[in-house]
Amino acid sequence: MWVPFILMSVVQTSALILFGNLPFNVNLGNLAAMAVMVICLAVAVTGIGLALTMLIRSVSQGLVVTQLITLGGALLGGLWVSTDGMPGIAQLIGKFTRSTGLNMHCWKLWLTVQGSRMFGCRG
């Protein structure tokens, strides 16, 4: 039941990484660690998506919830405007939703501690 959705998410994430890497020549670091992160992301996102499908009762309700999550996360994460001008509570929430915030620091810590043992990478 989960496998097709996980595979689709792995393909989408891999395509984003590949097409982001080609024009900008971004150093991806250890590809084995990157593959583990892509698979973990795919499983987590698929789990969230399947949990939401259990809660949502109609297509229109699903569209609203999707827009709230996507646009709300982008707004609080500082994608559209700088978070410096936002109220304090919005800045605090933004630290957990932006890709350069807490989650990137957690991934870096995980890769530094665990990745050095498993893959020989350095953070």
C-alpha positions as CSV (number, residue, x, y, z in Angstrom):
1,M,0.0,0.0,0.0
2,W,2.8,2.4,0.9
3,V,5.3,1.3,-1.7
4,P,4.0,3.1,-4.8
5,F,3.7,6.4,-2.9
6,I,7.2,6.0,-1.4
7,L,8.7,5.3,-4.8
8,M,7.0,8.3,-6.3
9,S,8.3,10.5,-3.5
10,V,11.8,9.1,-4.0
11,V,11.7,9.8,-7.7
12,Q,10.4,13.3,-7.2
13,T,13.0,14.2,-4.5
14,S,15.8,12.7,-6.6
15,A,14.6,14.7,-9.6
16,L,14.6,17.9,-7.6
17,I,18.1,17.2,-6.3
18,L,19.4,16.3,-9.7
19,F,17.9,19.2,-11.5
20,G,19.0,21.5,-8.7
21,N,22.5,20.2,-8.9
22,L,23.0,20.4,-12.6
23,P,22.6,24.1,-13.2
24,F,24.0,25.3,-9.9
25,N,26.8,22.7,-9.5
26,V,26.0,22.2,-5.8
27,N,28.3,19.8,-3.9
28,L,26.0,17.0,-2.6
29,G,28.6,15.5,-0.3
30,N,28.2,11.8,0.4
31,L,25.7,10.3,-2.0
32,A,25.0,7.3,0.3
33,A,24.0,9.7,3.1
34,M,21.9,11.7,0.6
35,A,20.1,8.5,-0.4
36,V,19.3,7.6,3.2
37,M,17.9,11.1,3.7
38,V,15.8,10.9,0.5
39,I,14.4,7.5,1.6
40,C,13.7,8.8,5.2
41,L,12.0,11.9,3.7
42,A,9.9,9.7,1.4
43,V,8.7,7.5,4.2
44,A,7.9,10.4,6.5
45,V,6.0,12.5,3.9
46,T,4.1,9.4,2.7
47,G,3.1,8.7,6.3
48,I,1.9,12.2,6.8
49,G,0.0,12.1,3.5
50,L,-1.7,8.8,4.3
51,A,-2.6,10.1,7.8
52,L,-4.2,13.2,6.2
53,T,-6.2,11.0,3.8
54,M,-7.7,9.2,6.9
55,L,-8.9,12.6,8.3
56,I,-10.1,14.4,5.2
57,R,-13.6,13.6,4.0
58,S,-13.8,15.3,0.6
59,V,-11.7,16.5,-2.3
60,S,-12.4,20.2,-1.6
61,Q,-11.5,19.7,2.1
62,G,-8.3,18.1,1.0
63,L,-7.4,21.0,-1.3
64,V,-7.9,23.4,1.5
65,V,-5.8,21.5,4.0
66,T,-3.0,21.1,1.3
67,Q,-3.1,24.8,0.6
68,L,-2.9,25.6,4.3
69,I,0.0,23.4,4.9
70,T,1.9,24.4,1.8
71,L,1.3,28.1,1.8
72,G,1.3,28.5,5.6
73,G,4.7,26.7,5.8
74,A,6.1,28.8,2.9
75,L,4.9,32.0,4.6
76,L,6.2,31.2,8.0
77,G,9.4,29.7,6.6
78,G,10.4,33.1,5.0
79,L,9.9,32.0,1.4
80,W,7.9,35.1,0.4
81,V,8.9,37.8,2.9
82,S,11.7,38.2,5.4
83,T,10.9,36.8,8.8
84,D,12.5,39.8,10.5
85,G,9.3,41.9,10.2
86,M,7.0,39.2,11.5
87,P,5.7,39.1,15.1
88,G,7.8,37.1,17.6
89,I,5.5,34.0,17.6
90,A,5.6,33.8,13.8
91,Q,9.4,34.0,13.9
92,L,9.5,31.2,16.4
93,I,7.3,29.0,14.3
94,G,9.3,29.9,11.2
95,K,12.4,28.5,12.8
96,F,10.8,25.1,12.7
97,T,9.3,25.4,9.2
98,R,12.1,26.9,7.2
99,S,14.6,24.7,5.4
100,T,17.5,26.7,6.8
101,G,16.3,26.5,10.3
102,L,16.2,23.8,13.0
103,N,15.6,20.9,10.6
104,M,18.8,21.6,8.7
105,H,20.8,21.8,11.9
106,C,19.2,18.5,13.1
107,W,20.1,16.8,9.8
108,K,23.7,18.2,10.0
109,L,24.0,16.9,13.5
110,W,22.6,13.5,12.5
111,L,25.0,13.3,9.5
112,T,27.9,14.3,11.6
113,V,27.3,11.9,14.4
114,Q,25.6,8.9,12.7
115,G,26.9,9.5,9.2
116,S,30.5,9.4,10.2
117,R,30.0,6.0,11.7
118,M,27.9,4.5,8.8
119,F,29.3,6.2,5.7
120,G,32.5,7.8,6.7
121,C,31.3,11.3,5.9
122,R,32.3,14.4,7.8
123,G,29.8,17.2,8.8
